[in-house]
Each structure stands twice: as C-alpha cells, then as structure tokens.
Amino acid sequence: KMQAACLKPVHMRGHELRVGISLGASLYPDDAADVRSLLRYADSAMYQAKTEGRGNFQFYRHDMTRGIEQRLRLGASLRQALDRDEFELYYQPIVTLEGMRPRAAEALLRWHHPQLGLLGPDQFLPLAEEIGLAAPLGHWVFGAACRAAAGWRAPDGAPLQLAINISPSQLRERALVDVITQA
C-alpha cells in the first residue's frame, strides 16, 4: 500500500513530480527481538532493495548483513585509496578504420586494492558515486591522464586525443570546466 501511495504523482507549482521508493522490512521476533537490531536489519533490506532498482521491496535476510558490512569496508578502503596512490590508469588505443592508425586513447581507471587485487570501475565507481567520492576521483583521473598524455603523438606527428569517462555527478559539478582546464 505504501508503494502504491508513493507512486501517485504529486503536483507542485504546476509541475508533476513522481517519487520512487525502496522499502526494507525486518520482522519481530523472527529477525531480532530488540528495536535497534530490527531497524538496522530493515535498513540492510532497504539497501538491498535499492540495488535492485527503484520501487523494490525486500524482507531482511541474514546474508544481507554480510553484504552491507563488505560494502562498508570497501567504502572505507576507497576513501583511503587516493591518499595511498592505489589508482592507476590504463590506456586503450582508439584507431582509425583506414590504416588502423592511432588517433586517440581512452583512459581507463583501475584500483589496486591491497586485499582484493586489481578492480575494474564496475566494482567501485557506483560506490564512489554513493559516498561522494566521484568528484575527487574524477579530478585525479583528469590530472593523471593529462600529465601522461601531454607528449603523446601519433606516428604522423599529430597530437593524440584523450578520451576520459565522466560520471553523472561530475557533469552536474559547477567546477568541471575549471577541473578540466587545470588538468
């Protein structure tokens, strides 16, 4: 009923707004007997519902706690990774169809996690977005990629273009042009 009520559009100042919700629930006494644990478990279920997309509902399962704890540890490690110089850029060449000559390179971010090894962006960028690290990470990528590519030239002597992926939160950042210019 709660989901159905929230799916109804809200009209405000001549605009129609639609709200999406994700719900999590824990059950007394099956999941826990105290309020604090029930709320924590409901919160875990809600985060699981969010990972499955808007408008989902999840009951708490004991395996959810492990996933949340792992995510919290990964987030803490991610916050320290920039200071520890654990990120690296790999460059994928972009070539012309005619002659297969290099014209550009795409900077691809990787994380050398101390325990988990080499992680691709799909394993940490969504979390970086969630915890507010996308912007500082993006600033690092721009700086490192531009420094690396400063002297690159194609075989014919022309400068190589550099492609850098930008996150949605970076696109909303007012200082994006300044960040790119300073890089």
C-alpha positions, 0 to 999 in steps of 0.5 A: 500500500505504501508503494502504491501511495508513493507512486501517485504523482504529486503536483507542485507549482504546476509541475508533476513530480513522481517519487520512487521508493525502496522499502526494507522490512525486518520482522519481530521476533523472527529477525531480532527481538530488540528495536535497534537490531530490527531497524538496522536489519530493515535498513540492510533490506532497504539497501538491498532493495535499492540495488535492485532498482527503484520501487523494490521491496525486500524482507531482511535476510541474514546474508544481507548483513554480510553484504552491507558490512563488505560494502562498508569496508570497501567504502572505507578502503576507497576513501583511503585509496587516493591518499595511498596512490592505489589508482592507476590508469590504463590506456586503450588505443582508439584507431582509425578504420583506414590504416588502423592508425592511432588517433586517440586513447581512452583512459581507463581507471583501475584500483589496486586494492591491497586485499582484493587485487586489481578492480575494474570501475564496475566494482567501485565507481557506483560506490564512489558515486554513493559516498561522494567520492566521484568528484575527487576521483574524477579530478585525479583521473583528469590530472593523471591522464593529462600529465601522461598524455601531454607528449603523446603523438601519433606516428604522423606527428599529430597530437593524440586525443584523450578520451576520459569517462565522466560520471553523472555527478561530475557533469552536474559539478559547477567546477568541471570546466575549471577541473578540466582546464587545470588538468 
